[in-house]
Amino acid sequence: MSKSMLKRVAVQKGEQSSEALFLAADNAGKVAAANVVPVPMHIKGYAPIEDGVCGFGWVIVKPAFSAFAKFLMKNSHGSKAYGGGVYVGQDCGPKA
């Protein structure tokens, strides 16, 4: 996330700020995922797997009672995390 994007998010208040932060972070994650260049995985006795090893990412937002965590839960962007907080990963959010 760029510094200018962070400044724009920081100026906003309340739910608008949470929405802006989520959208900025979501976009940054999508850009990073799109720019990944997989390294082929080689397993002895098998053909190379050109897509490489599988991967995933997530964040845990703590505390769960923070305004941002509440925003994530309210808008189906996250779920309760084991051990506390709100889990946000690629499997969270409204299904298309």
Kinemage of the C-alpha trace (Angstrom):
@kinemage 1
@onewidth
@group {chain A} dominant
@subgroup {mainchain}
@vectorlist {calphas} color= white
{ca met a 1} P 0.000 0.000 0.000
{ca ser a 2} L 1.473 3.342 -1.000
{ca lys a 3} L 2.120 6.151 1.490
{ca ser a 4} L -0.317 8.445 -0.322
{ca met a 5} L -3.020 5.773 -0.060
{ca leu a 6} L -2.372 5.424 3.683
{ca lys a 7} L -2.643 9.193 4.135
{ca arg a 8} L -6.009 9.269 2.332
{ca val a 9} L -7.292 6.437 4.523
{ca ala a 10} L -6.043 8.069 7.737
{ca val a 11} L -7.955 11.308 7.037
{ca gln a 12} L -11.322 9.583 6.836
{ca lys a 13} L -13.384 8.750 9.910
{ca gly a 14} L -15.492 5.834 11.112
{ca glu a 15} L -17.038 3.311 8.722
{ca gln a 16} L -15.786 5.219 5.666
{ca ser a 17} L -12.224 4.844 6.967
{ca ser a 18} L -12.711 1.112 7.570
{ca glu a 19} L -14.140 0.632 4.081
{ca ala a 20} L -11.277 2.611 2.512
{ca leu a 21} L -8.673 0.651 4.495
{ca phe a 22} L -10.241 -2.685 3.544
{ca leu a 23} L -10.457 -1.774 -0.150
{ca ala a 24} L -6.859 -0.504 -0.202
{ca ala a 25} L -5.526 -3.636 1.518
{ca asp a 26} L -7.671 -5.943 -0.648
{ca asn a 27} L -6.419 -4.229 -3.795
{ca ala a 28} L -2.786 -4.425 -2.625
{ca gly a 29} L -3.218 -8.156 -1.979
{ca lys a 30} L -4.742 -8.743 -5.420
{ca val a 31} L -1.921 -6.814 -7.112
{ca ala a 32} L 0.694 -8.805 -5.179
{ca ala a 33} L -0.991 -12.107 -6.086
{ca ala a 34} L -1.222 -11.122 -9.760
{ca asn a 35} L 2.506 -10.328 -9.831
{ca val a 36} L 3.662 -13.646 -8.398
{ca val a 37} L 5.930 -15.619 -10.708
{ca pro a 38} L 5.629 -19.279 -9.675
{ca val a 39} L 8.736 -21.446 -9.440
{ca pro a 40} L 8.043 -24.913 -10.857
{ca met a 41} L 7.928 -27.667 -8.250
{ca his a 42} L 9.913 -30.836 -8.953
{ca ile a 43} L 9.062 -34.121 -7.258
{ca lys a 44} L 11.221 -37.123 -8.035
{ca gly a 45} L 9.399 -39.532 -10.334
{ca tyr a 46} L 6.758 -36.995 -11.442
{ca ala a 47} L 6.486 -34.374 -14.151
{ca pro a 48} L 7.272 -30.811 -13.037
{ca ile a 49} L 4.339 -28.879 -11.635
{ca glu a 50} L 4.648 -25.596 -13.521
{ca asp a 51} L 2.304 -23.667 -11.202
{ca gly a 52} L 4.621 -24.296 -8.256
{ca val a 53} L 3.574 -25.072 -4.720
{ca cys a 54} L 0.212 -23.885 -3.441
{ca gly a 55} L 0.081 -20.787 -1.310
{ca phe a 56} L -2.305 -18.614 0.620
{ca gly a 57} L -2.365 -15.608 2.865
{ca trp a 58} L -4.382 -14.229 5.740
{ca val a 59} L -4.337 -11.673 8.517
{ca ile a 60} L -5.729 -11.703 12.044
{ca val a 61} L -7.109 -8.340 13.167
{ca lys a 62} L -6.910 -7.853 16.939
{ca pro a 63} L -8.627 -6.895 19.100
{ca ala a 64} L -11.885 -8.319 17.802
{ca phe a 65} L -13.806 -5.436 19.418
{ca ser a 66} L -11.934 -2.754 17.432
{ca ala a 67} L -13.941 -0.636 15.006
{ca phe a 68} L -12.138 -2.157 12.013
{ca ala a 69} L -12.693 -5.737 13.209
{ca lys a 70} L -16.390 -4.994 13.763
{ca phe a 71} L -16.603 -3.501 10.258
{ca leu a 72} L -15.043 -6.667 8.783
{ca met a 73} L -17.514 -8.948 10.569
{ca lys a 74} L -20.529 -6.753 9.794
{ca asn a 75} L -19.673 -6.722 6.074
{ca ser a 76} L -18.793 -10.458 5.796
{ca his a 77} L -15.125 -9.725 5.121
{ca gly a 78} L -13.921 -11.788 8.084
{ca ser a 79} L -14.762 -14.506 10.568
{ca lys a 80} L -13.942 -15.251 14.203
{ca ala a 81} L -10.326 -16.330 14.563
{ca tyr a 82} L -9.242 -19.250 16.707
{ca gly a 83} L -7.475 -17.686 19.677
{ca gly a 84} L -9.197 -14.318 19.281
{ca gly a 85} L -9.466 -11.594 16.724
{ca val a 86} L -10.989 -11.561 13.258
{ca tyr a 87} L -9.571 -13.764 10.483
{ca val a 88} L -9.439 -12.303 6.978
{ca gly a 89} L -8.286 -14.663 4.262
{ca gln a 90} L -9.018 -15.541 0.696
{ca asp a 91} L -11.972 -17.677 1.710
{ca cys a 92} L -13.760 -14.897 3.626
{ca gly a 93} L -16.305 -12.512 2.238
{ca pro a 94} L -19.396 -12.730 0.094
{ca lys a 95} L -19.356 -15.492 -2.472
{ca ala a 96} L -19.832 -14.421 -6.100
